[in-house]
Amino acid sequence: MRWVPVRDYEAMSRLAADRLFDVIWNRVEAGADVSLGLATGRTMVRLYELLAGRLNQAAVDLSRLVTFNLDEYVGPDGGVWPSTTP
């Protein structure tokens, strides 16, 4: 993996949405299944808004898309960390 510096949250969201769109588009065009692990939480909201907009605008067929929504964190002992939210 290559780290890419960006100027702010919006730039990060756009870059990530563009990359995800490209992966999804290429897999769909090849007739392949698409599996994505998607993080939950507020950090990802803008990225997902932008990605959804691009996918809708391009009318991408998502019938072969499966997502795995990740909402827990595994600690170094293999257990799930307790929530830090009150």
C-alpha positions, 0 to 999 in steps of 0.5 A: 500500500502506498500512503498518499498525503491529502490536504483535508477531509474532502480531498481524502474522501474524493480520492478514496471514492475515486479509487473505490469507484474505479475498482468497482467499475473495472470488476463490473465491466469484467463481469466479476463479483465485487466484495468490499469491506466498508468501515462504519462511522462518521469518518466515512460519511462523505466518502460514501456520499461521493461514491454513491453519487458516482455509482448512480450517475454512471448507472453501475449495476451493483447486483454482484456487489457484496459489502462487509460492514466493519463496525468493531475493532479487534484488540491485540489479544484477538478480542473485540475492544469495548465501545468508547461511546457513552 
